[in-house]
Amino acid sequence: MKEVSTSLKGTPMLGFLGTFSVNFAIPDYWGIGKSVSRGFGTVKR
C-alpha cells in the first residue's frame, strides 16, 4: 500500500493506494465505500 494526501470538503485527509484480488471480475471504476460520488473508493485494473 502507498499513502497519499487528499482532501474532502476542504479537510485534509490521508488516503491509500493498494491492490487486492478476488475470484470474480469487478468492472473498472466500480465504487466501494463512502464518498464514491467524489471519486474515493474507485477500483480499476
N, C-alpha and C positions, 0 to 999 in steps of 0.2 A: 504494500500500500504506500501511497505518497500523499502527504499532507499538502493542501492548497488553501490559500486565503481567499475568502469570498465575502460578500455582504448580502444581507436580506433586509429589505426596507431600511437601508442606511446603517444597519447594525453590523459591525464586522463579525465574521464567524470563521470557524475553521472547518474545512471540508476535507474529503479524501477521494483519491482515485484508486481503484483496486480491480481485481479480477476475481471471477468465480466461475464455476462450471455447474451445469445441470444436465439432466438426461432427456431434455426436450428442447425444441427450437424456440427461442424468445425473439420476437421481431425487433429490429433496430429501432431505437428511440422510444422504447417501452418505458413508461414512468413507474417508479417504485417509491413509495413513501410519501412524506408530506412535501408540499410546495412543488409538486411536479409541474404545475402550470407555469412556474417561474424558471423551469429548466433544471431543477435539482432532482436527483434520483434517476437520471436518464441512463438507459442501458443501450450500448451499441457494440458491435463486434470489433 
